[in-house]
Amino acid sequence: MGFFDFLKSKDKKHKRKEELKELLKEKYTYFENVLNINNHVLSIMADLEEKFSGDYLFDMHYIKTNMDNISKGVFKMIQNLNILADNKYLQLEKNYKEITEKIEKYITSRVEIPITDFTLPIDSFGKDAVNIVGGKMAHLAELKNNIKLLTPDGFSITSYAFIKFIEYNKLQNEISKIIQDVDINKIEDLESCSKKIQTLIINSEVPEEITQSINSAYDSLCKRINKKCNVSVRSSAIHEDSDFSFAGQYSSFLNVQQDLIPQKYKEVI
């Protein structure tokens, strides 16, 4: 081996040594990431467990935010593990996706609201229409139509009408933004949040098609009882009068004239 060959060989060894050093640093960085993310995820899980086992107040926003942070953390750990182990844990990504979809479906599950008319007369439904007209109206209809007890006549502004009202005025995102900034442990925050949302709804417009449906239902009611009448505008939440009790939480309005029904409907919402 000549002198220059020796230098070249030495240079290659040095270069290789530096490459291995950089590779080790890179691997260590990914390993460190796994440990740090794991600790972060465990701390979130510990906080969740503490909240669930104690007398803490928390809401779905708290749960969803923390579940999202856990999910992102676990996915980053899987990515870092695969880089460390030359993609030996690709199956974990598939498992992660399946588990995440199940959790997402569970925590975001909502009551299915069927597409219906915006208003329905009380004699057209029964106790099985809870998702359409709410618990109170469904039970009232059952008493009137099937048990045949003396029950006031009337009509329901449906759950589907509520969905269309919210969509028409693009209220969901605005309401979500207001709720996100609330400290639910502070009564003053809850009151302020509530007033903001109430004002948002009161200042919104009832879509013309819903107003027309209300007027049509009112006219039909007057024909059935053979006279013009004032009405009671009351809440009928989907879970009301079931395992949950909302007694006194929602507004009720008596002796409401026809032209004021849409406004009082907003106030009930």
C-alpha positions as CSV (number, residue, x, y, z in Angstrom):
1,M,0.0,0.0,0.0
2,G,1.4,3.4,-1.0
3,F,1.4,6.5,1.1
4,F,-1.5,8.1,-0.7
5,D,-3.5,4.8,-0.5
6,F,-2.9,4.9,3.2
7,L,-4.2,8.4,3.5
8,K,-7.3,7.6,1.4
9,S,-8.0,4.6,3.6
10,K,-7.6,6.6,6.7
11,D,-9.8,9.3,5.3
12,K,-12.5,6.8,4.5
13,K,-12.3,5.3,8.0
14,H,-12.6,8.8,9.5
15,K,-15.5,9.6,7.3
16,R,-17.2,6.3,8.1
17,K,-16.6,7.0,11.8
18,E,-18.3,10.4,11.5
19,E,-21.2,9.0,9.6
20,L,-21.7,6.4,12.3
21,K,-21.5,9.1,15.0
22,E,-24.1,11.2,13.2
23,L,-26.3,8.1,12.7
24,L,-26.0,7.3,16.4
25,K,-26.9,10.9,17.3
26,E,-29.9,10.7,15.0
27,K,-31.1,7.3,16.5
28,Y,-30.6,8.7,20.0
29,T,-32.7,11.7,19.1
30,Y,-35.6,9.4,18.0
31,F,-35.2,7.3,21.1
32,E,-35.3,10.4,23.2
33,N,-38.4,11.5,21.4
34,V,-40.1,8.2,22.2
35,L,-39.3,8.6,25.9
36,N,-40.4,12.2,26.1
37,I,-43.6,11.7,24.2
38,N,-44.4,8.6,26.3
39,N,-43.9,10.6,29.5
40,H,-46.2,13.4,28.1
41,V,-48.9,10.9,27.1
42,L,-48.7,9.2,30.5
43,S,-49.1,12.5,32.3
44,I,-52.2,13.3,30.3
45,M,-53.6,9.9,31.1
46,A,-52.8,10.3,34.8
47,D,-54.6,13.7,34.8
48,L,-57.7,12.1,33.1
49,E,-57.8,9.3,35.7
50,E,-57.5,11.8,38.5
51,K,-60.4,13.9,37.1
52,F,-62.6,10.8,36.6
53,S,-62.0,9.5,40.1
54,G,-62.5,12.7,42.0
55,D,-64.9,15.6,42.4
56,Y,-63.5,17.6,39.5
57,L,-65.7,19.4,36.9
58,F,-64.9,18.7,33.3
59,D,-66.7,18.8,30.0
60,M,-66.5,17.0,26.6
61,H,-64.2,19.7,25.3
62,Y,-61.7,18.7,28.0
63,I,-62.1,15.0,27.2
64,K,-61.8,15.5,23.4
65,T,-58.8,17.8,23.7
66,N,-56.9,15.4,25.9
67,M,-57.9,12.3,23.8
68,D,-56.6,14.2,20.7
69,N,-53.3,15.0,22.4
70,I,-52.9,11.4,23.5
71,S,-53.7,10.1,20.0
72,K,-51.2,12.5,18.4
73,G,-48.6,11.5,20.9
74,V,-49.0,7.8,20.4
75,F,-48.8,8.2,16.6
76,K,-45.6,10.2,17.0
77,M,-44.2,7.4,19.2
78,I,-45.0,4.8,16.5
79,Q,-43.4,6.9,13.8
80,N,-40.2,7.3,15.9
81,L,-40.1,3.6,16.7
82,N,-40.4,2.7,13.1
83,I,-37.5,5.0,12.2
84,L,-35.4,3.4,15.0
85,A,-36.3,-0.2,14.0
86,D,-36.3,0.2,10.2
87,N,-40.1,-0.1,9.9
88,K,-40.4,-3.3,11.9
89,Y,-43.5,-1.9,13.7
90,L,-45.6,-0.9,10.7
91,Q,-48.4,-3.1,12.0
92,L,-48.7,-0.7,15.0
93,E,-49.9,2.0,12.6
94,K,-52.7,-0.2,11.4
95,N,-53.6,-1.0,15.0
96,Y,-53.4,2.6,15.9
97,K,-55.8,3.6,13.1
98,E,-58.4,1.0,14.1
99,I,-58.3,1.9,17.8
100,T,-58.4,5.6,17.0
101,E,-61.5,5.2,14.8
102,K,-63.3,3.3,17.6
103,I,-62.4,6.0,20.2
104,E,-63.4,8.8,17.8
105,K,-66.7,7.1,17.1
106,Y,-67.4,6.6,20.8
107,I,-66.6,10.1,22.0
108,T,-68.2,12.0,19.1
109,S,-71.3,9.8,19.0
110,R,-74.4,11.9,18.5
111,V,-78.1,11.3,18.4
112,E,-79.3,10.8,14.8
113,I,-81.8,13.5,13.9
114,P,-84.1,12.2,11.1
115,I,-85.1,14.5,8.3
116,T,-88.7,15.5,8.9
117,D,-91.1,18.4,8.3
118,F,-90.2,21.5,10.4
119,T,-93.5,21.1,12.3
120,L,-95.7,18.1,13.2
121,P,-99.2,18.0,14.7
122,I,-99.3,16.2,18.1
123,D,-101.7,13.6,16.7
124,S,-99.1,12.4,14.1
125,F,-96.6,10.9,16.5
126,G,-96.1,8.9,19.7
127,K,-93.6,7.9,22.3
128,D,-91.1,6.6,19.7
129,A,-90.6,10.0,18.2
130,V,-88.3,11.3,20.9
131,N,-85.5,12.1,18.4
132,I,-87.9,13.9,16.3
133,V,-89.9,16.0,18.8
134,G,-88.1,15.6,22.1
135,G,-89.1,13.7,25.2
136,K,-91.8,16.0,26.6
137,M,-93.8,16.2,23.3
138,A,-93.4,12.5,22.6
139,H,-94.8,11.6,26.1
140,L,-97.6,14.1,25.7
141,A,-98.5,12.6,22.4
142,E,-98.5,9.1,23.9
143,L,-101.0,10.3,26.6
144,K,-103.2,11.9,24.0
145,N,-103.1,9.5,21.1
146,N,-102.7,6.0,22.7
147,I,-103.8,6.3,26.3
148,K,-106.6,8.8,25.3
149,L,-106.2,11.1,28.3
150,L,-107.5,14.7,28.0
151,T,-104.4,16.5,26.7
152,P,-104.0,19.9,25.1
153,D,-103.9,20.0,21.3
154,G,-100.8,21.5,19.6
155,F,-97.8,20.9,17.3
156,S,-94.1,20.4,17.7
157,I,-91.3,22.4,16.0
158,T,-89.1,19.4,15.3
159,S,-85.5,18.6,16.1
160,Y,-84.7,18.8,12.4
161,A,-86.0,22.4,12.4
162,F,-83.5,23.2,15.2
163,I,-80.6,21.7,13.1
164,K,-81.6,23.8,10.1
165,F,-81.9,26.9,12.3
166,I,-78.3,26.3,13.6
167,E,-76.9,25.6,10.2
168,Y,-78.7,28.5,8.5
169,N,-77.2,31.0,10.9
170,K,-73.8,29.2,11.1
171,L,-74.0,29.1,14.9
172,Q,-72.1,25.9,15.7
173,N,-68.6,27.2,15.2
174,E,-69.4,30.4,17.0
175,I,-70.8,28.6,19.9
176,S,-67.9,26.2,20.0
177,K,-65.4,29.1,20.1
178,I,-67.3,30.6,23.1
179,I,-67.3,27.4,25.0
180,Q,-63.6,26.7,24.4
181,D,-62.5,29.7,26.4
182,V,-64.7,28.9,29.5
183,D,-63.3,27.8,32.8
184,I,-66.2,25.6,33.9
185,N,-65.1,25.8,37.6
186,K,-65.9,29.5,37.6
187,I,-69.6,30.4,37.9
188,E,-69.0,33.9,36.4
189,D,-67.4,32.3,33.3
190,L,-70.3,30.0,32.9
191,E,-72.8,32.9,33.2
192,S,-70.8,35.0,30.8
193,C,-70.6,32.2,28.3
194,S,-74.3,31.5,28.6
195,K,-75.3,35.1,28.0
196,K,-73.0,35.3,24.9
197,I,-74.6,32.2,23.4
198,Q,-78.1,33.3,24.3
199,T,-77.5,36.7,22.6
200,L,-76.1,34.9,19.5
201,I,-79.2,32.9,19.2
202,I,-81.7,35.7,19.9
203,N,-80.0,37.9,17.3
204,S,-80.2,35.1,14.7
205,E,-82.9,34.8,12.1
206,V,-85.5,32.0,11.9
207,P,-85.4,30.8,8.3
208,E,-88.4,31.8,6.3
209,E,-89.3,28.2,5.5
210,I,-89.4,27.3,9.2
211,T,-91.5,30.4,10.0
212,Q,-93.9,29.4,7.2
213,S,-94.2,25.9,8.6
214,I,-94.9,27.3,12.1
215,N,-97.7,29.6,10.6
216,S,-99.2,26.7,8.7
217,A,-99.1,24.4,11.8
218,Y,-100.8,27.2,13.8
219,D,-103.5,27.7,11.2
220,S,-104.2,23.9,11.2
221,L,-104.4,23.9,15.0
222,C,-106.9,26.8,15.0
223,K,-109.0,24.8,12.4
224,R,-109.0,21.7,14.6
225,I,-110.3,23.6,17.7
226,N,-112.5,25.9,15.6
227,K,-111.1,29.2,17.0
228,K,-108.1,31.5,17.1
229,C,-105.9,30.8,20.1
230,N,-102.8,31.8,21.9
231,V,-100.3,29.0,22.6
232,S,-97.7,27.9,25.1
233,V,-94.1,27.7,23.7
234,R,-92.1,25.2,25.7
235,S,-89.0,23.2,25.5
236,S,-88.9,19.5,24.5
237,A,-85.3,18.4,24.6
238,I,-84.4,15.0,23.2
239,H,-83.3,13.7,26.6
240,E,-85.8,15.6,28.6
241,D,-88.2,13.6,30.8
242,S,-86.0,10.5,30.6
243,D,-82.9,9.6,32.6
244,F,-82.1,13.3,32.7
245,S,-84.0,16.1,34.3
246,F,-83.9,19.7,33.1
247,A,-86.7,21.0,35.3
248,G,-86.7,24.8,35.3
249,Q,-83.7,25.1,33.1
250,Y,-85.6,26.1,29.9
251,S,-87.9,29.0,29.4
252,S,-91.7,28.5,28.9
253,F,-93.9,31.2,27.5
254,L,-97.7,31.3,27.9
255,N,-100.4,33.1,25.9
256,V,-98.2,33.6,22.9
257,Q,-99.8,35.2,19.9
258,Q,-99.1,33.7,16.4
259,D,-96.8,36.5,15.2
260,L,-94.6,36.1,18.4
261,I,-94.1,32.3,18.1
262,P,-90.8,32.4,16.1
263,Q,-89.3,34.9,18.6
264,K,-90.3,32.8,21.6
265,Y,-89.0,29.7,19.8
266,K,-85.6,31.4,19.7
267,E,-85.8,32.3,23.4
268,V,-86.6,28.7,24.3
269,I,-83.6,27.5,22.2
